[in-house]
C-alpha cells in the first residue's frame, strides 16, 4: 500500500511539472475611457487562437469588472480589467 502512494505522488508530481502552467494575475487599472477594455480585447485577439474579439466600436464602458485569461507559452495570464468610473475608484487602493 505504501508503494502505491509513493508511485501516485511521483506520477502526480510529474504530471504537474509537465502540464501545469504558472499563473499570473494582471490588474488593468485606469480612469474611465482610458482604453483598458480595448487593450484587453486586442491582447486576447492577438494571443488566443480562435478568439474573434469584439469590434472596437462595440466596446462600451466597463461596469464592474472584466476578466480575461490568456495562455502564453507555459504561463497563464489572468487580466482583471476594473472599471474606471468615479464610483469604483474607491476600490482601487484595496485591489492594487
Beta strands, then each sheet from edge to edge (+ up, - down):
strand 1: 22-28
strand 2: 65-72
strand 3: 75-82
sheet 1: 1+ 3+ 2-
end
